Amino acid sequence: CLSFPLRSMAQGLMPEKFDGKGFKTWQNKMLFYMSNLNCEKFLKEDPPIVPLGNKDSHVLASVDAWKHADFVCRGWILGRLIDPLYQVYSQVRTSKELWLALEKKYKSDDAGCQKFAVAKFLEFKMVDSKPIMEQVDALTLLCHEITAEGMKICEIFTVNCFIEKLPPSWQSFKNYLKHKKKPMSLSDVITRLQMEDRNRANFSLPDQHNVNVAEHNNNGKRKRSSSQQSLKPTSSINFKKVAKPGAKFKGKCHNCGKLGHKSDVCRSKPKGNKKAEANITEEEMCAVVNEVNMVDDNPKEWWYDTGATTHICTDRSMFTTYQKSKTEEQLFMGNTAFSKIEGRGKVVLKLTSGRELSLTNVKHVPDMRKNLVSGTLLSKAGFS
């Protein structure tokens, strides 16, 4: 006779009742449960047939024992079905017939399940109203569901899908990931998203584009409320109005520090300097670059940016002097991302007027898409 020594332990492995959904998962759990009961063989064996005229008591006892064990096995399978399904399949005679009937009915829906899983993945869109990492985890589960249905997904395709499905407030970070030249795995993208989400939570930075706006004097106008003042641009560069002929300059000279004249007419200005030169201090500085500079453009063109705090060049061939960085220097972008500084040197720009502008301590950042002239540094050097 057959015995079931692991029955007490198998009680804790009993799967939930099958309701017609998730057959593949339920089937795998049920197979493990039946294996612990030592009766998985009844799912594949046909009932023994006794030849006519054979009255051997041992043979008849073995057949009766097999039928009893198969009856118990069939009862365990039926017990893990909900009542409506129990009524449908309770008339099946053997465990094998019951198992095959369930497979024929619910495995035929695998093609539909595959299409449904793919549709859920393609239609999934992240939104700003939910935590980003919760949505990343949900999208990862959809990828695992597709894999569980027997379909393979190219990792490069999965990585790009994750990037494209980021919410609108992550547009700047999305562009940063798109412009990465080195291939990234899915785990790398998820790690970067975790770091970016943690940085945004720590600094509570509003994800909006920086705009350089000229500040105008509002004398004679009514005072703004505190809420309106908070929306005032914070650019440190004020565009100066053209002075009337004969009017005396009331500002301060950038060269000698005296009042009443500009630096270009200063008598203390060093002689023999034929080229206009924007000298930069050699100390380390943090460059803040607007998101508008991260799009593809002509690598030979230069853009005047009042929001950048250092000169930036993307093309190594434009440097007249060049020194490669010996340390891992990073350039902080306006979208809270970082780009590597490969080196620094001097760049000479030929202006349309025929004059030359020498920029020193220019940072070489290949990841950028535009060459930037810092308006802040030019203003400090005496250019107006």
SVG drawing of the C-alpha trace seen along z (x, -y; Angstrom):
<svg xmlns="http://www.w3.org/2000/svg" viewBox="-21 -116 74 133">
<polyline fill="none" stroke="black" stroke-width="0.4" points="0.0,0.0 1.0,-3.7 1.7,-6.1 2.1,-9.9 4.7,-10.6 5.0,-14.3 1.3,-15.1 1.6,-17.2 4.4,-19.3 2.7,-19.7 -0.3,-21.5 1.8,-24.6 2.6,-24.4 -1.0,-24.1 -1.7,-26.6 -4.7,-28.9 -7.8,-27.8 -7.8,-28.2 -10.4,-30.6 -9.6,-30.4 -6.8,-33.1 -3.1,-32.7 -3.1,-29.0 0.6,-28.7 1.5,-30.0 -1.1,-27.8 0.0,-24.8 3.6,-25.2 2.5,-25.6 0.3,-22.5 3.1,-20.4 5.3,-21.2 2.5,-20.5 1.8,-17.1 5.5,-16.3 5.7,-16.7 2.7,-14.3 4.5,-11.7 1.7,-11.5 2.8,-13.5 3.2,-10.3 -0.6,-9.9 -0.7,-13.0 1.0,-11.1 0.1,-7.4 -2.9,-5.6 -4.9,-3.2 -3.5,0.4 -5.4,2.9 -5.9,6.5 -6.0,9.2 -9.1,11.2 -9.1,14.4 -6.2,13.1 -7.4,13.8 -4.0,13.3 -4.8,11.7 -1.6,9.6 -2.3,8.1 -5.9,7.3 -4.7,5.7 -2.1,3.6 -4.7,2.4 -7.1,1.5 -4.3,-0.4 -3.5,-2.4 -7.1,-3.3 -7.4,-4.4 -4.3,-6.6 -5.4,-8.1 -8.8,-8.8 -7.1,-10.7 -4.8,-12.6 -7.8,-13.6 -9.6,-14.8 -6.6,-17.0 -6.7,-18.6 -10.4,-19.2 -10.1,-20.6 -7.9,-23.4 -10.6,-24.5 -13.3,-27.0 -16.8,-25.6 -18.0,-26.4 -14.9,-24.7 -15.3,-21.8 -18.8,-21.1 -17.5,-21.1 -14.6,-18.7 -15.8,-16.5 -17.1,-13.9 -13.6,-13.2 -12.5,-9.7 -8.7,-9.9 -6.1,-12.4 -4.4,-12.4 -7.6,-13.1 -8.4,-16.0 -4.9,-17.5 -5.0,-17.3 -8.4,-18.8 -7.3,-21.8 -4.2,-22.2 -6.3,-22.0 -8.8,-24.6 -6.5,-27.2 -3.2,-26.8 -4.9,-27.6 -5.2,-31.1 -1.4,-31.6 -1.4,-33.4 -3.9,-35.8 -2.0,-36.2 1.1,-37.1 -0.6,-39.8 -2.2,-41.2 1.2,-41.3 2.8,-43.1 -0.1,-45.5 0.2,-46.4 3.9,-47.1 3.5,-49.2 0.6,-51.3 2.3,-51.9 3.1,-55.6 4.6,-57.1 2.9,-60.2 4.1,-62.9 1.4,-62.3 2.9,-59.0 6.4,-58.2 8.8,-57.5 10.4,-54.4 6.9,-52.8 6.2,-53.2 9.7,-51.8 9.0,-48.7 5.6,-48.2 7.2,-48.5 9.9,-46.0 7.2,-43.5 5.6,-43.8 9.0,-42.9 9.2,-39.9 5.6,-39.0 6.5,-39.1 9.5,-36.9 7.4,-34.4 5.1,-34.1 8.1,-32.7 9.0,-35.9 12.4,-37.4 13.0,-41.2 16.2,-42.8 17.8,-44.7 18.7,-47.7 15.0,-47.9 13.9,-47.6 16.3,-50.4 15.1,-52.8 11.5,-52.0 12.2,-52.9 13.7,-56.2 10.8,-57.1 8.2,-56.3 9.6,-58.8 7.0,-61.5 7.1,-65.0 8.8,-66.5 11.8,-64.2 12.2,-65.6 15.6,-67.1 17.0,-63.9 15.4,-61.9 17.4,-64.0 20.6,-63.5 20.1,-59.7 19.5,-59.8 22.7,-61.6 24.8,-59.1 27.2,-57.5 28.1,-54.5 25.5,-51.6 23.7,-51.1 22.0,-48.0 18.6,-48.0 20.1,-47.9 22.3,-50.9 19.2,-52.9 17.3,-52.0 20.3,-52.9 20.6,-56.3 16.8,-56.9 17.1,-56.0 20.0,-58.4 18.2,-61.2 15.0,-60.6 17.0,-60.8 18.7,-64.0 15.4,-65.6 14.0,-64.6 17.0,-66.0 17.3,-69.3 13.5,-69.8 14.5,-71.4 11.6,-72.3 12.1,-70.6 11.8,-73.6 14.0,-75.1 16.3,-78.0 15.7,-81.1 18.0,-84.0 15.8,-87.2 17.0,-90.8 16.0,-92.7 14.5,-96.1 14.2,-99.0 10.6,-99.3 10.9,-102.8 7.6,-104.6 5.5,-101.4 3.5,-100.0 5.2,-97.6 4.7,-93.9 3.3,-91.5 5.5,-88.9 4.1,-86.2 5.0,-88.2 8.4,-89.0 9.2,-85.3 8.6,-84.9 11.2,-87.6 14.2,-86.3 17.3,-85.8 19.8,-86.4 22.8,-88.4 23.4,-90.1 21.6,-93.4 21.6,-94.8 22.7,-98.4 20.9,-101.1 22.8,-103.1 23.9,-106.4 22.9,-109.7 25.7,-111.7 27.6,-113.8 26.2,-112.0 28.7,-111.0 29.1,-107.4 28.0,-106.9 29.2,-103.3 32.4,-101.7 35.4,-100.8 36.2,-97.1 39.9,-97.8 40.9,-100.3 37.8,-100.4 37.2,-104.1 33.9,-105.8 33.0,-107.9 34.5,-106.0 34.3,-102.6 37.1,-100.1 37.6,-100.5 38.7,-104.2 40.6,-103.6 44.0,-105.3 45.3,-102.5 44.6,-99.9 47.7,-97.9 49.3,-98.8 50.3,-96.5 47.3,-94.2 46.2,-94.0 43.7,-91.2 40.7,-91.3 41.2,-88.6 38.7,-87.1 40.9,-85.9 39.5,-83.4 40.7,-82.5 42.3,-79.1 40.3,-78.1 37.7,-75.3 34.2,-76.4 30.8,-74.9 29.2,-75.5 25.4,-75.7 24.2,-75.1 20.7,-75.4 18.8,-72.5 18.4,-74.4 22.2,-73.7 21.7,-69.9 20.3,-69.6 22.2,-68.8 23.7,-71.8 26.7,-72.9 29.8,-72.0 31.7,-75.0 29.2,-77.6 29.5,-79.5 26.6,-80.7 26.6,-83.5 25.1,-82.3 24.6,-84.5 23.6,-81.5 26.9,-79.6 29.6,-80.3 32.5,-79.0 33.5,-78.7 32.8,-75.3 34.0,-73.8 33.0,-70.5 35.6,-70.2 39.2,-69.3 40.6,-70.7 39.5,-74.3 42.0,-74.6 45.2,-76.4 46.7,-75.2 45.4,-72.2 46.0,-70.3 44.3,-67.0 42.6,-66.7 44.6,-64.6 41.7,-64.2 38.1,-63.2 36.5,-66.6 32.8,-66.9 30.7,-69.7 27.4,-70.3 24.5,-70.9 21.3,-72.8 19.3,-69.5 21.2,-68.3 23.3,-65.9 27.1,-65.7 29.4,-65.6 33.1,-64.7 35.7,-67.5 38.3,-66.0 40.7,-68.9 41.1,-72.7 43.0,-75.2 42.9,-78.3 40.5,-79.0 40.8,-82.0 37.5,-83.1 37.5,-85.2 34.6,-87.7 32.7,-89.0 34.3,-92.4 37.7,-91.0 38.9,-91.1 39.9,-88.1 38.6,-87.1 40.9,-84.8 39.2,-82.7 41.4,-81.1 40.7,-78.1 38.1,-76.8 36.6,-73.5 36.6,-70.6 33.3,-68.7 32.5,-66.4 29.1,-65.5 27.8,-69.0 26.1,-69.9 27.0,-73.6 30.0,-75.7 29.3,-78.3 30.8,-81.7 30.1,-82.6 28.5,-86.1 29.3,-86.2 33.0,-85.9 33.0,-88.4 31.2,-90.9 33.9,-90.4 36.6,-90.9 35.2,-94.3 33.1,-93.5 29.7,-95.2"/>
</svg>
